Amino acid sequence: MPPAFREYGTQHLPQSPAFGHGKEGIADLVVAREGDNPTRLISDLVKVPYHLTGTLDSDPVDGMTTICLQDPTGAVTQGDRQTLSVEARPCSRAHVTTQSATKIQTMKASYAHLDATLVAESGAHLEYIPGPTILNEDARCLQTTTVDVAADATVIVGDVFVPDGLTDHEPFSFDHFHSRLEARVDDSLVCADAVDLRPDERDPRDPATVGEHAVVGTLYVFAPSADADALADAIHDRLTDHEVAAGASVLKDDAGVTVRALGDRSADVTAAVEAAWDEARETLLGTGAPLEGRGR
């Protein structure tokens, strides 16, 4: 827990406190597959504000199931804590997404915490591609992701960060955004990526951060058994036609590829992240991503 967010957590909330009713969302999911049968959701513990009506079998990849998490509240407010855990059992295939963007509302105290833990066991393929995270004025958001992947499994994680919110205010007028991802392959750390933005202390639009751009997109492809150099080259070539500044880098121990895209519009950055995801799927599974029907 970053010290600043520990301090935020001590601040009094005039409404329902942190972890109060409707403010502690939990989605604890386990998927499994037997032989050539479709992947099934065999265990699910879901607590408001998360909502899950079931799984979808619409993905073109054989055996892949789709899980779409819903949030009937429509936004994340001060004091909210949301925890997602997905365990993909051996040889299972699952795509996890959200119904819409995650909108972080204006705050006067405390903070919001979005936590995700993704585990892919031997031979599994797990994807977590949620909608964009949108920060409104004075919002505070801690976003943490932990990935554990077997040496012969794959995990793909996507993220699009939009700092201009939904109200009439200047971009990067939120209070504090801290995002951290750590990934391990058989307990060996292969990726530790952190972003800590406090616009009042340092303008994120300096050349060392996002420069003149306003939207940040990231795709992590953890595929220890794949040819990481070939995957990075394929994704890089795919992104040359997009109106974003983007690059692809090979992870430690050739454990996969990380992609970063910077742009002026969320639609452009989202399209670039989806193109990288599509290319990774083609390389790893032989079938592209189901981009139709994703609001584009």
C-alpha positions in Angstrom: 0.0 0.0 0.0 1.6 3.4 -1.0 2.0 5.7 2.0 -0.2 8.4 0.5 -3.1 6.0 0.0 -2.7 4.6 3.6 -3.2 8.2 4.8 -6.2 8.7 2.6 -7.8 5.7 4.1 -7.8 7.3 7.6 -10.0 10.2 6.4 -13.6 10.2 7.6 -16.4 9.6 5.1 -19.7 11.3 5.9 -21.6 8.6 4.0 -21.2 4.8 4.1 -17.6 4.0 5.2 -15.0 2.2 3.2 -15.9 -1.5 3.0 -19.5 -0.6 3.9 -22.6 -2.0 2.3 -22.4 -1.6 -1.4 -18.8 -0.3 -1.3 -16.9 -3.6 -1.2 -17.2 -5.3 -4.5 -15.9 -8.9 -4.7 -15.7 -11.2 -7.7 -13.9 -14.4 -7.0 -14.0 -16.6 -10.1 -12.7 -20.0 -11.0 -12.8 -21.5 -14.6 -11.9 -25.0 -15.7 -12.0 -27.2 -18.7 -12.1 -31.0 -19.3 -10.6 -32.3 -22.5 -12.0 -30.6 -25.6 -15.1 -29.4 -23.8 -15.9 -25.7 -23.4 -14.4 -23.8 -20.5 -16.9 -23.5 -17.6 -17.2 -21.2 -14.7 -17.1 -23.7 -11.8 -17.0 -21.3 -8.9 -18.2 -17.7 -8.4 -18.5 -15.5 -5.4 -19.9 -12.1 -6.4 -20.7 -9.3 -4.1 -22.4 -5.9 -4.8 -21.5 -3.7 -6.7 -20.2 -6.4 -8.9 -22.9 -8.4 -10.8 -22.6 -11.4 -13.0 -25.4 -13.1 -14.9 -23.4 -16.0 -16.4 -20.9 -16.7 -19.1 -21.0 -16.3 -22.9 -19.8 -18.8 -25.5 -19.5 -16.3 -28.3 -15.7 -16.2 -28.6 -14.3 -17.6 -31.9 -11.5 -19.4 -30.1 -12.3 -23.0 -29.4 -13.2 -23.7 -25.8 -13.0 -20.0 -24.8 -15.6 -18.6 -22.4 -16.4 -14.9 -21.9 -17.2 -13.4 -18.5 -18.6 -9.9 -18.6 -18.7 -8.2 -15.1 -21.4 -5.6 -14.6 -21.6 -2.7 -12.1 -25.2 -1.5 -11.7 -24.0 1.6 -9.8 -22.4 3.0 -12.9 -19.4 4.6 -11.1 -16.7 4.2 -8.5 -16.9 6.7 -5.5 -14.8 7.6 -2.5 -14.3 4.7 -0.2 -15.1 2.0 -2.7 -13.0 -1.1 -2.7 -13.3 -3.6 -5.6 -11.5 -6.9 -5.7 -11.4 -9.3 -8.7 -9.8 -12.7 -8.6 -9.7 -15.1 -11.5 -8.2 -18.5 -11.4 -7.8 -20.4 -14.7 -7.4 -24.1 -14.1 -5.1 -26.2 -16.4 -5.9 -25.9 -20.2 -8.9 -23.6 -19.6 -9.5 -20.5 -21.7 -11.3 -17.4 -20.5 -11.8 -13.8 -21.5 -12.8 -11.4 -18.7 -14.2 -7.9 -19.5 -16.5 -5.3 -18.1 -19.8 -4.0 -19.3 -18.5 -0.4 -19.7 -15.7 2.0 -18.7 -14.9 2.4 -15.0 -15.7 5.9 -14.1 -13.9 7.3 -11.0 -16.0 10.1 -9.5 -14.9 13.3 -7.8 -13.8 12.8 -4.2 -13.5 14.9 -1.0 -11.9 12.2 1.2 -10.5 8.7 1.2 -9.8 6.9 -2.2 -11.0 4.1 -4.5 -9.1 0.8 -4.8 -9.4 -1.5 -7.8 -7.5 -4.7 -7.3 -7.2 -7.7 -9.6 -5.4 -11.1 -9.1 -5.1 -13.3 -12.2 -3.8 -16.9 -12.0 -3.2 -19.1 -15.1 -2.2 -22.7 -14.4 -0.5 -25.1 -16.9 -1.7 -24.7 -20.4 -4.3 -22.1 -19.6 -5.1 -18.9 -21.5 -6.5 -16.0 -19.5 -7.4 -12.5 -20.7 -8.5 -9.5 -18.7 -9.5 -6.6 -21.0 -11.7 -4.2 -19.1 -13.2 -0.9 -20.4 -11.2 2.3 -19.9 -10.6 3.8 -16.5 -11.9 7.4 -16.5 -10.8 9.8 -13.8 -12.9 12.9 -12.9 -11.8 16.0 -11.1 -10.2 15.5 -7.6 -10.4 11.7 -7.9 -8.1 9.4 -6.1 -7.6 5.9 -7.5 -5.2 3.0 -6.5 -5.2 0.3 -9.1 -3.2 -2.9 -8.4 -2.9 -6.0 -10.5 -1.1 -9.3 -9.7 -0.4 -12.0 -12.3 0.8 -15.5 -11.7 1.3 -17.5 -14.9 2.7 -21.0 -15.4 5.6 -21.5 -17.8 3.3 -23.0 -20.5 0.3 -20.7 -19.9 -0.6 -17.2 -21.2 -2.1 -14.1 -19.7 -3.1 -11.0 -21.5 -4.0 -7.8 -19.6 -5.2 -4.5 -21.2 -5.6 -1.1 -19.7 -6.7 2.3 -21.0 -6.3 5.4 -18.8 -8.4 8.5 -19.6 -7.5 11.5 -17.4 -10.1 14.1 -18.6 -13.2 12.6 -16.9 -16.8 13.3 -17.9 -17.3 16.8 -16.6 -16.2 20.2 -17.8 -12.7 20.5 -16.4 -9.1 20.4 -17.6 -7.4 17.1 -18.3 -5.2 15.7 -15.5 -7.3 17.5 -12.8 -7.6 14.4 -10.7 -5.8 14.3 -7.3 -3.9 11.1 -7.4 -3.7 8.0 -9.6 -1.4 5.1 -8.7 -1.3 2.0 -10.9 0.9 -1.0 -10.3 1.2 -4.4 -12.0 3.4 -7.3 -10.9 3.7 -10.5 -12.8 5.5 -13.8 -12.0 6.2 -16.9 -13.9 6.6 -19.8 -11.6 7.3 -17.4 -8.7 10.0 -15.5 -10.7 9.2 -11.8 -11.1 9.2 -10.9 -14.8 7.4 -7.6 -14.8 6.9 -4.7 -12.3 5.3 -1.7 -13.9 4.1 1.3 -11.8 2.6 4.7 -12.7 2.2 7.3 -9.9 0.6 10.6 -11.1 0.0 13.6 -8.8 -0.8 16.5 -11.1 -0.6 19.1 -8.3 3.0 18.1 -7.6 4.2 17.3 -11.1 2.5 17.9 -14.5 2.2 14.5 -16.2 2.4 16.2 -19.5 6.2 16.7 -19.2 8.4 15.0 -21.7 9.4 12.2 -19.3 5.8 11.1 -18.7 3.1 11.4 -21.3 4.3 14.6 -23.1 1.7 16.3 -25.2 -0.6 13.2 -25.1 -3.8 12.8 -23.0 -4.6 9.1 -23.0 -2.4 6.1 -22.0 -3.0 2.5 -23.1 -1.1 -0.6 -22.1 -1.2 -4.2 -23.1 0.7 -6.9 -21.2 1.2 -10.3 -23.0 2.7 -12.9 -20.7 3.6 -15.9 -22.8 6.8 -17.5 -21.4 6.8 -20.4 -24.0 6.3 -18.2 -27.0 8.9 -16.5 -29.2 8.9 -13.1 -27.5 11.0 -11.3 -30.2 8.7 -12.4 -33.0 5.6 -11.4 -31.0 7.0 -8.0 -30.3 7.9 -7.4 -33.9 4.5 -8.5 -35.1 2.7 -6.2 -32.6 5.0 -3.3 -33.5 4.3 -3.7 -37.2 0.6 -3.8 -36.5 0.7 -0.5 -34.6 2.4 1.5 -37.3 -0.9 2.3 -39.0 -2.5 3.8 -35.9 -2.7 7.5 -35.0 -0.8 6.9 -31.7 2.7 6.9 -30.4 3.3 3.3 -29.5 6.0 0.8 -28.8 6.5 -2.9 -27.9 9.2 -4.3 -25.6 10.2 -7.8 -24.6 9.9 -8.7 -21.0 12.6 -10.1 -18.7 13.5 -13.7 -19.4 11.6 -13.4 -22.7 8.4 -13.9 -20.7 6.3 -11.9 -23.1 5.8 -8.4 -24.4 4.5 -5.1 -23.0 2.9 -2.5 -25.2 2.4 1.2 -24.5 0.3 3.5 -26.6 -0.1 7.3 -26.2 -2.7 9.4 -28.0 -5.0 12.3 -27.9 -8.3 10.5 -28.0 -9.5 7.5 -26.1 -10.9 5.9 -29.2 -7.5 6.0 -31.0 -5.7 4.5 -28.0 -8.3 1.9 -27.4 -8.1 0.9 -31.1 -4.3 0.5 -30.8 -4.6 -1.6 -27.7 -7.2 -3.8 -29.3 -5.0 -4.2 -32.4 -2.1 -5.3 -30.3 -4.5 -7.7 -28.5 -5.7 -9.0 -31.8 -2.2 -9.6 -33.1 -1.2 -11.4 -29.9 -4.2 -13.7 -30.2 -3.4 -14.5 -33.8 0.2 -15.4 -32.9 -0.6 -17.4 -29.7 -4.0 -19.0 -30.6 -4.3 -18.7 -34.3 -7.5 -16.7 -34.0 -7.9 -12.9 -33.7 -9.8 -11.0 -31.0 -13.6 -10.6 -31.1 -13.5 -6.8 -31.8 -17.0 -6.5 -33.2 -19.5 -5.4 -30.6 -17.0 -3.7 -28.3 -18.6 -0.3 -28.8 -16.4 0.6 -31.8 
